[in-house]
């Protein structure tokens, strides 16, 4: 038999012997693991992989459904979420089949974090976004012709509606739903209500209605408008609008859609 054939047979024998051996067990770490960094002093209730200065993947010891991927956050020995470094923080927490997306403003290293839940996807697939910018405002009394300053606030998430000038200012570029309902301040009056963007009329939402022969007149309308960050919208009325102390006769709504 040739030397080449003998070498091939030897390799086959070695492969067979290796295949017959039990696989090498994977290493098991009993503490938290740091990649490129010494991990923080974590709570004993959590097992964590900390990557670099702020990347974290951790799971709860006794709750098999709780796992989190987060930036600049760890669970300290007091079982409180804390900053790793002085910066913002974010968290994608999965627990009981629910996804929670949380954010936190900048805080000092090792200080406790106060999370804000930006979005939730529950176990039924329903999505809620409690921080989504929006307002629902109305008039508590009659307003004269011109820019309507809505002084009765139902909702003002994020504080982007200004009760001093009647403006909703977009905090971020996107598509916004804008709508209003307005009643005439007296009977037999022609209504003319317009949406203004950055001080100029926007014909996407500027309805007009003639007098109704003695009765009160009313207008309503809705549209979707694209706004850049810091663009603002407001409503102007040609003859003013009717208002009550509960704000139910005339109102203005803005909400970020996407």
C-alpha positions as CSV (number, residue, x, y, z in Angstrom):
1,X,0.0,0.0,0.0
2,X,1.3,3.5,-0.9
3,X,2.3,6.0,1.8
4,X,-0.5,8.4,0.5
5,X,-3.1,5.6,1.0
6,X,-1.7,4.8,4.4
7,X,-2.0,8.5,5.5
8,X,-5.6,8.6,4.4
9,X,-6.4,5.5,6.3
10,X,-4.7,7.0,9.4
11,X,-6.8,10.1,9.1
12,X,-10.0,8.1,8.8
13,X,-9.0,6.2,12.0
14,X,-8.3,9.4,13.9
15,X,-11.7,10.9,12.8
16,X,-13.5,7.8,13.9
17,X,-11.8,7.9,17.3
18,X,-12.7,11.5,17.8
19,X,-16.3,11.0,16.8
20,X,-16.6,8.2,19.4
21,X,-15.5,10.5,22.2
22,X,-18.1,12.5,24.2
23,X,-18.4,16.2,23.2
24,X,-16.5,18.7,25.3
25,X,-18.8,20.3,27.8
26,X,-19.5,24.0,27.3
27,X,-18.1,26.2,30.0
28,X,-20.5,27.3,32.7
29,X,-20.0,30.7,34.4
30,X,-21.4,31.0,38.0
31,X,-21.1,34.8,38.1
32,X,-21.8,37.7,35.7
33,X,-19.6,38.0,32.6
34,X,-18.0,41.1,31.3
35,X,-16.7,41.4,27.7
36,X,-14.1,44.1,27.5
37,X,-15.2,45.4,30.9
38,X,-15.4,44.4,34.5
39,X,-19.2,43.9,35.1
40,X,-21.0,46.1,37.6
41,X,-22.0,44.8,41.1
42,X,-25.3,43.2,40.0
43,X,-28.1,42.0,42.2
44,X,-27.9,38.3,43.0
45,X,-31.4,37.9,41.5
46,X,-30.1,38.5,38.0
47,X,-27.5,36.9,35.7
48,X,-25.9,39.3,33.3
49,X,-23.7,39.6,30.3
50,X,-22.2,43.1,30.1
51,X,-20.5,44.1,26.9
52,X,-18.3,47.1,26.7
53,X,-19.2,50.3,28.6
54,X,-23.0,50.0,28.4
55,X,-24.4,47.0,26.5
56,X,-26.3,44.5,28.8
57,X,-28.2,41.3,28.4
58,X,-29.6,39.8,31.6
59,X,-32.2,37.3,32.8
60,X,-33.9,37.0,36.2
61,X,-32.8,34.0,38.2
62,X,-36.2,32.7,39.2
63,X,-38.5,34.3,36.6
64,X,-37.9,32.4,33.3
65,X,-40.0,34.9,31.3
66,X,-38.0,38.0,32.4
67,X,-35.1,38.9,30.1
68,X,-33.8,42.3,29.1
69,X,-31.6,43.9,26.5
70,X,-30.6,47.4,27.6
71,X,-28.2,50.2,27.2
72,X,-26.4,52.0,30.1
73,X,-28.4,50.2,32.8
74,X,-27.9,47.5,35.4
75,X,-29.7,46.1,38.4
76,X,-27.7,47.1,41.6
77,X,-27.4,45.1,44.8
78,X,-30.5,46.9,46.1
79,X,-32.5,45.4,43.2
80,X,-32.9,48.9,41.6
81,X,-32.2,49.8,38.0
82,X,-29.2,52.2,37.9
83,X,-27.0,54.0,35.3
84,X,-23.7,52.5,34.4
85,X,-22.3,55.8,33.1
86,X,-23.5,59.3,33.1
87,X,-25.7,59.3,30.0
88,X,-29.2,58.4,28.7
89,X,-30.5,54.8,29.2
90,X,-32.9,52.5,27.3
91,X,-34.4,49.1,27.9
92,X,-36.2,46.4,26.0
93,X,-37.8,44.2,28.7
94,X,-39.6,41.0,27.9
95,X,-41.7,39.6,30.7
96,X,-44.8,37.4,30.8
97,X,-45.0,37.5,27.0
98,X,-45.1,41.3,27.0
99,X,-42.5,43.6,25.4
100,X,-41.8,46.8,27.2
101,X,-39.7,49.5,25.6
102,X,-38.5,52.0,28.1
103,X,-36.4,55.2,28.0
104,X,-34.7,57.4,30.6
105,X,-33.2,60.9,30.5
106,X,-29.5,61.3,31.3
107,X,-28.5,60.5,34.9
108,X,-25.4,60.1,36.9
109,X,-23.4,56.9,37.1
110,X,-24.9,54.5,39.7
111,X,-27.9,56.7,40.3
112,X,-31.3,55.1,40.3
113,X,-33.2,55.2,37.0
114,X,-36.8,56.5,36.6
115,X,-38.0,54.7,33.4
116,X,-40.7,56.1,31.1
117,X,-42.5,53.4,29.1
118,X,-42.4,54.5,25.5
119,X,-44.2,51.5,24.0
120,X,-45.8,48.3,25.1
121,X,-46.7,45.2,23.0
122,X,-48.9,43.0,25.2
123,X,-49.3,39.2,24.8
124,X,-52.3,39.7,22.6
125,X,-50.3,41.8,20.1
126,X,-51.8,45.2,21.1
127,X,-49.5,48.2,20.9
128,X,-49.7,51.3,23.1
129,X,-47.5,54.4,23.0
130,X,-48.3,56.5,26.1
131,X,-45.6,59.1,25.2
132,X,-46.9,59.7,21.7
133,X,-47.3,63.6,21.2
134,X,-51.0,64.6,21.1
135,X,-53.4,67.2,22.4
136,X,-57.2,67.6,22.7
137,X,-58.1,71.2,23.7
138,X,-61.3,73.3,23.6
139,X,-62.7,76.7,24.4
140,X,-64.2,77.4,27.8
141,X,-65.8,80.6,26.5
142,X,-66.6,82.4,23.2
143,X,-63.6,83.4,21.1
144,X,-63.5,86.2,18.6
145,X,-62.4,86.1,15.0
146,X,-58.8,85.3,14.3
147,X,-56.4,82.7,15.8
148,X,-58.2,80.6,18.4
149,X,-56.4,80.1,21.7
150,X,-57.9,77.0,23.1
151,X,-58.0,77.4,26.8
152,X,-59.6,74.2,28.1
153,X,-57.2,71.3,28.0
154,X,-58.3,67.7,28.0
155,X,-55.0,66.1,27.0
156,X,-51.6,67.6,26.2
157,X,-49.1,64.7,26.1
158,X,-45.6,66.1,26.0
159,X,-46.8,69.7,26.5
160,X,-46.5,70.5,22.8
161,X,-49.7,72.6,22.8
162,X,-49.3,76.2,24.0
163,X,-52.3,77.6,25.8
164,X,-50.9,81.2,25.4
165,X,-50.9,81.3,21.6
166,X,-53.0,78.3,20.4
167,X,-50.1,76.6,18.7
168,X,-49.3,72.9,18.6
169,X,-45.6,72.6,17.8
170,X,-44.3,69.3,16.3
171,X,-41.5,67.9,18.5
172,X,-40.4,65.6,15.7
173,X,-40.8,65.2,12.0
174,X,-43.8,63.0,11.0
175,X,-47.3,62.7,9.9
176,X,-49.9,64.2,12.2
177,X,-53.6,64.0,12.4
178,X,-55.2,67.4,12.8
179,X,-58.9,68.0,13.4
180,X,-61.4,70.4,14.9
181,X,-65.0,71.0,15.6
182,X,-66.4,74.6,15.9
183,X,-69.8,76.1,16.5
184,X,-70.8,79.6,15.5
185,X,-71.0,82.2,18.3
186,X,-74.5,83.3,17.3
187,X,-77.4,82.3,15.0
188,X,-77.5,82.8,11.2
189,X,-73.7,83.3,10.8
190,X,-71.5,82.1,8.0
191,X,-68.7,80.0,9.3
192,X,-65.2,80.1,7.9
193,X,-62.5,78.1,9.8
194,X,-59.0,77.5,8.6
195,X,-55.9,75.4,9.5
196,X,-52.7,77.5,9.6
197,X,-49.2,76.0,9.4
198,X,-46.3,78.2,10.4
199,X,-48.6,81.2,10.1
200,X,-49.9,80.5,6.6
201,X,-53.2,79.0,5.6
202,X,-53.3,75.3,4.7
203,X,-56.0,74.4,2.3
204,X,-56.0,70.7,3.4
205,X,-58.4,71.7,6.2
206,X,-60.2,75.0,5.6
207,X,-63.9,74.3,5.3
208,X,-66.6,77.0,4.8
209,X,-70.3,76.9,5.4
210,X,-73.0,79.4,4.7
211,X,-75.6,80.6,7.2
212,X,-78.3,78.1,8.1
213,X,-81.3,80.4,8.1
214,X,-81.5,81.4,11.7
215,X,-79.9,78.5,13.5
216,X,-76.4,78.0,14.9
217,X,-73.9,76.8,12.4
218,X,-71.1,74.3,12.9
219,X,-68.1,73.0,11.1
220,X,-65.8,70.0,11.6
221,X,-62.9,68.5,9.6
222,X,-59.9,66.2,9.9
223,X,-56.8,65.7,7.8
224,X,-53.3,64.3,8.0
225,X,-50.4,66.7,7.5
226,X,-46.7,66.3,7.3
227,X,-44.8,68.4,9.7
228,X,-41.1,69.0,10.3
229,X,-39.7,69.3,13.8
230,X,-40.7,72.7,15.2
231,X,-43.4,73.3,12.6
232,X,-46.6,74.5,14.3
233,X,-50.3,74.4,13.5
234,X,-53.2,76.5,14.8
235,X,-56.8,77.3,13.9
236,X,-58.2,80.6,12.8
237,X,-61.9,81.5,12.5
238,X,-63.4,84.2,10.4
239,X,-66.2,85.1,12.8
240,X,-65.1,83.5,16.1
241,X,-66.5,80.4,17.7
242,X,-68.8,79.4,20.6
243,X,-67.4,78.1,23.8
244,X,-68.7,76.8,27.2
245,X,-67.1,76.2,30.6
246,X,-66.8,72.4,29.8
247,X,-65.3,73.1,26.3
248,X,-67.6,70.7,24.6
249,X,-68.9,72.9,21.7
250,X,-65.6,73.7,20.0
251,X,-62.4,71.7,20.1
252,X,-59.0,71.1,18.4
253,X,-57.1,67.8,18.2
254,X,-53.6,67.0,17.0
255,X,-51.8,63.6,17.3
256,X,-48.6,62.1,15.8
257,X,-49.4,59.1,13.7
258,X,-46.1,58.1,12.3
